[in-house]
Amino acid sequence: MKGLLAKILGLLPVLTLSKDGTAQPVAKARGFPAARRKMMALLFQSAEEGSGNGRRFGVAHCDAAELAESIAREIRQRYPESDVMIVECGPALGAHGGPGAVAVAVLP
């Protein structure tokens, strides 16, 4: 029932992975543009909490190569010294997110 209501309202979850690897909801956004902004804000916040230069970023996508490239460009604009890897999603993201899903990560 929650899922149906969320779909009707256009709510999308923004998830993070805990230290033990479980997905935890951290925010909800109405529509994809708002969800993307929130995801990027959380990514940049996490990157700022890390130390030093030379951060490495990852962008995973499910049949959304253009979106992944756009996200990678945004990361490179903010952190030009950083390495940004783009990969196709794994089975977990693909099964839960479906086509068009993206995930981002930062490694110190």
Backbone bond lengths (Angstrom), bond angles and torsions (degrees), N, CA, C in turn:
res aa  C-N    CA-C-N  psi(-1)  N-CA   C-N-CA  omega(-1)  CA-C   N-CA-C  phi
1 M - - - 1.450 - - 1.531 111.50 -
2 K 1.366 115.65 -41.72 1.463 118.97 178.13 1.512 111.29 -59.87
3 G 1.338 115.67 -42.29 1.457 121.12 -179.05 1.523 112.03 -62.92
4 L 1.314 117.09 -40.66 1.458 121.41 179.24 1.524 110.44 -65.16
5 L 1.316 116.65 -44.39 1.467 120.98 179.02 1.528 110.56 -63.63
6 A 1.318 116.80 -42.55 1.465 120.89 178.52 1.530 110.46 -61.86
7 K 1.316 116.68 -40.54 1.467 120.67 179.76 1.525 110.54 -65.25
8 I 1.311 116.82 -43.13 1.467 121.12 179.33 1.527 110.43 -61.45
9 L 1.335 116.91 -40.80 1.464 121.73 -179.00 1.523 113.24 -83.30
10 G 1.330 117.42 -6.95 1.462 121.01 -179.36 1.514 113.25 73.27
11 L 1.338 117.13 28.25 1.466 120.95 179.87 1.525 110.40 -85.29
12 L 1.314 115.29 133.09 1.457 121.12 177.32 1.522 109.02 -119.96
13 P 1.321 117.27 137.40 1.460 119.44 177.76 1.523 111.30 -80.88
14 V 1.310 115.78 146.46 1.465 122.24 169.88 1.521 104.38 -112.92
15 L 1.321 116.12 120.75 1.462 121.54 -173.91 1.524 110.98 -111.81
16 T 1.313 115.33 156.45 1.457 121.70 170.58 1.521 107.30 -131.23
17 L 1.307 116.52 160.29 1.461 120.42 176.44 1.512 109.18 -99.41
18 S 1.312 116.14 132.92 1.457 121.22 176.51 1.525 109.01 -76.64
19 K 1.332 116.44 172.78 1.467 120.58 179.67 1.525 112.25 -60.48
20 D 1.349 117.00 -27.78 1.466 119.33 179.07 1.534 112.58 -90.17
21 G 1.342 116.81 5.07 1.459 120.57 173.61 1.517 115.69 89.46
22 T 1.319 118.29 9.61 1.461 119.71 178.18 1.527 109.89 -93.07
23 A 1.317 115.55 144.33 1.458 120.89 179.05 1.526 109.87 -76.63
24 Q 1.327 114.82 133.24 1.458 121.58 179.71 1.531 108.64 -127.33
25 P 1.329 118.66 129.99 1.464 119.45 176.47 1.533 109.72 -70.47
26 V 1.332 116.49 133.63 1.465 120.72 178.32 1.520 111.31 -116.78
27 A 1.324 116.57 -18.37 1.461 119.73 -179.49 1.519 109.18 -164.72
28 K 1.318 114.42 165.49 1.460 122.02 170.62 1.520 105.77 -129.33
29 A 1.302 115.36 148.27 1.453 119.99 179.07 1.520 108.96 -137.74
30 R 1.306 114.53 149.76 1.460 119.05 179.42 1.524 108.53 -95.23
31 G 1.312 115.50 104.16 1.450 121.84 179.95 1.517 112.28 93.32
32 F 1.337 114.45 157.61 1.458 120.07 -176.10 1.527 113.38 -65.87
33 P 1.334 120.44 -43.30 1.472 118.46 179.99 1.533 112.72 -57.57
34 A 1.324 117.36 -40.81 1.469 120.48 178.83 1.530 110.80 -68.31
35 A 1.332 117.07 -38.11 1.471 120.34 178.31 1.521 110.20 -65.27
36 R 1.321 117.39 -39.87 1.465 120.64 178.14 1.522 110.74 -64.22
37 R 1.325 117.47 -45.35 1.477 120.17 178.63 1.518 111.10 -58.66
38 K 1.328 116.58 -43.46 1.468 120.55 -179.65 1.527 110.35 -65.82
39 M 1.330 117.13 -42.99 1.458 121.07 179.30 1.535 110.39 -60.29
40 M 1.328 116.61 -44.52 1.463 119.85 -178.84 1.528 110.85 -68.55
41 A 1.316 117.96 -37.52 1.472 120.66 177.45 1.528 110.17 -61.91
42 L 1.329 117.19 -42.53 1.464 120.77 178.24 1.526 111.19 -66.16
43 L 1.336 117.25 -39.10 1.460 121.37 177.83 1.525 110.46 -62.19
44 F 1.331 116.96 -48.46 1.459 120.83 -178.13 1.528 111.53 -66.71
45 Q 1.320 116.57 -35.59 1.469 120.01 175.79 1.528 110.01 -62.41
46 S 1.316 116.41 -44.77 1.456 121.09 178.91 1.525 110.78 -64.29
47 A 1.335 117.26 -38.92 1.466 121.07 179.64 1.522 110.64 -65.32
48 E 1.321 117.17 -37.50 1.465 120.84 -179.63 1.525 111.47 -69.93
49 E 1.320 116.78 -28.70 1.466 120.36 178.91 1.523 111.31 -73.25
50 G 1.332 117.16 -21.83 1.463 121.47 176.29 1.520 109.16 -72.77
51 S 1.313 116.44 172.70 1.458 118.53 -176.83 1.515 111.50 -113.36
52 G 1.316 115.34 145.94 1.457 122.07 170.20 1.510 114.33 76.09
53 N 1.323 113.82 -178.43 1.458 121.65 178.10 1.526 109.14 -91.91
54 G 1.312 115.31 -177.38 1.454 119.49 175.45 1.510 114.13 75.76
55 R 1.318 116.18 28.48 1.459 119.02 176.87 1.528 109.11 -63.67
56 R 1.304 115.02 149.47 1.467 121.23 174.59 1.520 108.00 -114.68
57 F 1.304 115.65 136.84 1.460 121.46 -179.03 1.521 109.03 -121.41
58 G 1.302 115.09 153.18 1.453 121.40 174.29 1.512 109.96 -129.91
59 V 1.315 115.82 142.14 1.466 122.46 175.09 1.521 106.21 -128.09
60 A 1.325 116.35 120.37 1.463 121.82 176.34 1.521 107.87 -109.90
61 H 1.316 115.93 141.78 1.464 119.28 -178.80 1.523 110.80 -139.49
62 C 1.323 114.65 154.43 1.462 122.48 175.76 1.525 107.67 -112.28
63 D 1.326 116.11 96.84 1.460 121.93 178.86 1.531 111.25 54.57
64 A 1.346 116.19 42.97 1.466 121.54 -178.83 1.529 109.66 -142.65
65 A 1.334 116.17 55.66 1.460 121.22 -175.20 1.529 112.38 -61.59
66 E 1.325 118.03 -40.19 1.469 120.46 -179.86 1.523 110.95 -64.72
67 L 1.313 117.02 -41.13 1.462 121.17 177.25 1.525 110.28 -63.61
68 A 1.318 117.18 -43.23 1.463 120.97 178.83 1.525 110.89 -61.40
69 E 1.322 118.11 -41.53 1.472 121.84 177.64 1.528 110.89 -63.78
70 S 1.320 116.70 -39.58 1.465 121.06 178.59 1.529 110.84 -63.46
71 I 1.321 116.23 -42.91 1.461 121.10 178.17 1.532 110.09 -65.48
72 A 1.321 116.83 -42.49 1.469 120.78 178.62 1.521 110.83 -61.39
73 R 1.344 117.89 -39.89 1.469 120.88 177.46 1.528 110.89 -62.30
74 E 1.324 116.45 -41.47 1.473 120.98 179.07 1.528 110.43 -62.48
75 I 1.312 117.19 -41.35 1.470 121.28 178.53 1.530 109.93 -65.74
76 R 1.332 117.39 -45.19 1.468 121.09 -178.79 1.529 111.84 -64.53
77 Q 1.337 116.67 -32.27 1.467 119.67 176.75 1.528 110.50 -63.34
78 R 1.308 115.79 -42.15 1.459 120.26 -177.43 1.525 112.24 -79.10
79 Y 1.325 117.23 -35.91 1.468 123.10 -177.90 1.530 109.03 -128.60
80 P 1.328 118.18 75.24 1.468 119.97 -175.65 1.529 114.28 -63.50
81 E 1.329 117.26 -21.75 1.468 120.69 -179.41 1.519 112.90 -82.32
82 S 1.311 117.23 -3.12 1.463 121.31 -172.18 1.519 113.61 -93.78
83 D 1.312 113.64 156.16 1.457 122.82 174.54 1.530 107.85 -93.51
84 V 1.331 117.17 131.21 1.467 121.24 178.55 1.527 108.22 -123.01
85 M 1.332 115.80 116.70 1.465 121.66 178.10 1.527 109.26 -96.85
86 I 1.310 116.15 140.35 1.471 121.18 175.43 1.519 107.07 -119.39
87 V 1.335 115.83 127.70 1.461 121.20 -179.34 1.524 109.72 -135.67
88 E 1.320 115.10 157.29 1.460 119.31 172.44 1.517 108.05 -76.59
89 C 1.309 116.11 149.95 1.464 120.37 -174.08 1.528 112.30 -67.61
90 G 1.313 113.06 158.62 1.452 120.56 174.60 1.520 109.96 -87.23
91 P 1.325 116.61 179.15 1.462 120.66 -176.14 1.528 114.37 -61.81
92 A 1.329 118.03 -35.41 1.473 119.58 -177.16 1.522 110.96 -66.50
93 L 1.334 117.04 -49.28 1.463 119.67 178.56 1.520 110.12 -63.84
94 G 1.317 117.38 -41.11 1.457 120.73 179.79 1.515 112.76 -62.37
95 A 1.318 116.32 -41.22 1.469 120.13 -178.68 1.520 111.70 -70.63
96 H 1.322 117.14 -39.32 1.468 119.94 -175.98 1.511 113.00 -89.54
97 G 1.325 117.93 -35.67 1.451 120.75 -176.27 1.513 113.98 -92.79
98 G 1.308 116.18 -34.72 1.449 120.46 -178.62 1.514 112.50 76.19
99 P 1.340 117.13 -179.14 1.461 121.39 -179.93 1.526 111.05 -56.66
100 G 1.330 115.39 135.13 1.465 120.53 -179.80 1.512 114.13 95.36
101 A 1.314 117.63 -9.34 1.469 120.53 -179.94 1.528 109.92 -73.44
102 V 1.334 115.03 146.57 1.458 120.98 176.15 1.519 109.32 -134.89
103 A 1.326 114.45 154.31 1.454 121.15 175.06 1.517 107.23 -138.30
104 V 1.334 116.39 148.11 1.460 121.33 178.61 1.521 108.60 -128.77
105 A 1.331 114.91 153.83 1.452 120.01 178.82 1.520 108.53 -148.53
106 V 1.336 115.61 153.32 1.461 121.28 173.76 1.527 107.64 -128.35
107 L 1.336 115.11 136.75 1.450 122.21 177.32 1.515 107.66 -120.00
108 P 1.328 118.37 134.06 1.468 119.37 -179.99 1.515 111.67 -68.28
